[in-house]
Amino acid sequence: MKERRNTQSFSTPFVGLEEAANLTGLSQYYLRHGCKAGTVPHIRCGTSYKINLPKLLDRLGVPYETIKL
């Protein structure tokens, strides 16, 4: 059987709740409740939230390019 190699590097727009809070300046409480209410773009991975950072910044009116990752 031939071994498969992952030669592509994928840049994901999803970040954890703590990292999103650090990058945006919003509190984790605000982001968590926004996820529950459906106002913050996210996906759910088990019990944790992964926030779609580009879409969140678009909703806030902040260009994604201005955020230093």
Protein Blocks (a to p, Z undefined) as FASTA:
>chain_A
ZZdddfbdcddfbdcfklmmmmnopafklmmmmmmnopagcddehjaccddfklmmmmno
pafklpcZZ
